Amino acid sequence: MAGGGWYLARKGFGRKWRGLVVEELHKHGVEASVRRLTLDPFRGLIAQDVRIYDYKNRENTIAEISRISLDVNYAALLQRQAFLNAIDIRNAQVTLPLPEGADPKSPHAQIKNLHAHIYFPPEQIYVSQADGIFCDIRISATGQLIKRNDYKPSRDATPEEWQTRLAILQRSVSELSQFKFSERPHLQIKFSGDVAQLENARVEGTLQTGPWQRGNYQARNLTMTGEFADQTLSIRQCELQDDLGGFTASAIWRQPAGELQFQARSSLNLRALIESVGLSRLVSDITFLAPPRFEISGSAKLGEGQPRWQAIGHAALDRFAYKGIPFLSANAEFSWDGERTMVRDIHVRHKSGELVGRLLDAPNDFRIDLASTIDANALRSLAPADTREFVNDWDWPHASNVQLSIRGPSAAAATWKGDGTLQLQRGRFRTIGFNSASASVHFGNGAVTYENFRVARDEGVATGTFVYDFAHHETRLSNVVSGLRPTEAIYWIDPKLVKVVTPYKFQKPPTITTSGVYQFRGGKNTRLEVNVDSSGGMDYVFLGKTLPFDRINAKLLLTDDRLQISELNGAIFSGTVRGSADLSLAKNDQRYRAAMMVDHVDFPKLTDLYFKYKTATGLMNGRYEWTGIGSDARAMNGKGEVEVRNGDVFAIPLFGPLSDILNKIMPGVGYRVARKGNMSFTIKDGVIRTSDFHVDGGTFGMVGEGNAHFLDDKIDFDVRIDASGAGAVLTPLYKFFEYKAEGSLKKPDWHPKIF
């Protein structure tokens, strides 16, 4: 007997006896396999390396247990009757299997230090006490199950369902492993039911914890109580406390009907809690300086098909920052039914003002209504990325009033269309200030339209319609009428255009009417039509001198690389001027073409401006067509005609010496007034050339040809005396005298050409 006892303790019973134990466990509703069955002189039969299977599907392993003590009725065992009275598990380690496809190195779901005593009365399984540690949580369970001899399991779980359960269990292990508990939590479970219908079992549970931490989130305690009965799960109490506030919730889940009812209230440290569960992206742009408060209640229908939700609630935030913008408070009421979201009574307070509004997000229907008096400068960072550059060009140091009504088929900003009003006090756009601005705002399809805008500055106002199209990178203007200074107003369209209007210096702001398209970011579709009407005068630098126009009006056509000026009409030096021009705006290309006609221009003022001739008299008519490159006068190339009437040509210092010469030939003739002069000319390389210079002095005249180097102050000019009228008898004498001018243009040297 001693030898047999030693053998059974060391080697164990054979397969037949292990089979009897497995069959006995099966009778009590436990599907298992036993690798070794030994005899302990103090604890009796010991089943080692026991594998527990799903009682409905033996292919699913539930647990592996290292040692189980069996309380056996040996008399019944020898008589082949039910012999298992109870099983006793002491300090066992239960390992649950990994789901398929899981990393073998993943932590297994384990119950450590398991102690349990399970009795098997007739047709019952009674757990007097079970206690173990799962993921550092102490779990205690007690209860009983009915297990009739003729029980039949309900529907077996499919392999897919079983793997889903294992995946959920493994995920729970991974999540719970991230908790650090100062005190070991305790979960108490009481249960009762029928083994054949566990879905109808009754389970009560209570979880209590002390301080714990997950990531950067720290909690003081957590208490939960719940019950599952009649296929209904009731969370009667859920209370969580941290250093800033608390969370309370309750819920009821009726499984047969697929109905869920819930309510919750929170004032927790929300940001740290959300970050601790890996959802930091949800709060990446917001910083809470005080715990936010939320209340929510609702229900759900989670049967087959699309879940149907209904929830209402309230949110209140004190002292928070969104994208770096500090706000004093915010609150709103909200509701949600799974498809439609309504947020109403939105009220956001900032130190500079407040915003009120409401929002609706429904299938194919998105709406936002907003009214704001918040300082627009403070909200720059909220602008979409594609409008950020445009928004940063604005500066609103004073209060603004904005009202917007946004509509669209979805919450995607690209699909929105909206209307509103904009009223701004003193501010700046692209560094150019204004006293006030107002407009009706429309936006959609990537464009913002400022309709009927009015911008006021000290010198005047601008009105019209202005469209800033982000999608097509263009600005569209419609009937924009401006009484502002052009060099500053054009800066609002595009700073690159300042060089186009800088040469035109208006004494008073002109009236400018603009329509068309200006495209930026490399676009080629620019076409702006501009009408300029200035009654206050304009200065224009031409050939290094400033021409003072008394009035001017013209039509301008601005394209991507050209500026065309047409129908130019003005008044200058008591006369009129008409003209046109075509200027290149292309990079590294300053070529231009122009034409000008003058009528009854005060000739002395013109000659005084360019040649410092103060004694010339008369009126000038003429025309001039030329091409040039920028301000390079030597590159100018043109042709024209000029005529001076009712003047004294000899009073021009250039021709003054001829007066003395004529007077010596015919005393008194040299001092007669030469009242008419005309010529055609060309200009090239800084030289004025003429071949038909003619002066009519009544009984005499002059004809000539030559070159005037107006940039180099040189002259090379030939003149001969020409008789007319009564002086024709002296024609041979006049033709005999020809004169040449050389030297300085301002002080020419006249001498006879022949002698």
ABEGO torsion letter per residue (X at the ends): XAAAAAAAAAAEBBAAAAAAAAAAAAAAGBBBBBABBBBBAAAEBBBBGBBBBBAABAABBABBBABBBBBBBAAAAAAGBBABABBBBBGBBBBBBBBBGBBAABBBBBBBGBBBBBBBBBGBBBBABBBBBBGGBBBBBBEBBBBBAABBBBBBBBAAAAAAAAAAAAAAAAAAAABBBABBBBBBBBBBEBAABAAABBBBBBBBBBBBBBEABBBABBBBBBBBBGGBBBBABBBBBBAABBBBBBBBBBAAAGBBBBBBBBABBAAAAAAAAGAAAAAAABBBABBBBBBBBEBBBABBEBBBBBBBBBBBBBGBBBGGBBBABBBBBBBBAGABBBBBGBBBBBAAEBBBEBBBBBBGBBBBBBBBABBAAAAAAABBAAAAAAAAABBBABBBBBBBBBBBABABAAABBBBBBBBBBBBBBGGBBBABBBBBBBBEGGBBBBBGBBBBBAAEBBBEBBBBBAAAGBBBBBGBBBABBAAAAAAAABAAAAAAAAABBBABBBBBBBBEBBBBGGBAABBBBBBBBBAAEBBBBBGGBBBBBABBBBBBBBBAABBBBBGBBBBBGGBBBBBBBBBBABBGBABBBBBBBBBGBBAAAAAAAAAGBAABBEBBBEBBBBBBBEABAAABBBBBBBBBBGBBAAABAAAAAAAAAAAAABBGAAABBBABBBBBBBBBGGBBBBAABBBBAGABBBBBBEBBBAAAGBBBBBBBBBBBEAAAAAAAAAAABBBBBBEBAABBBBBBAAX
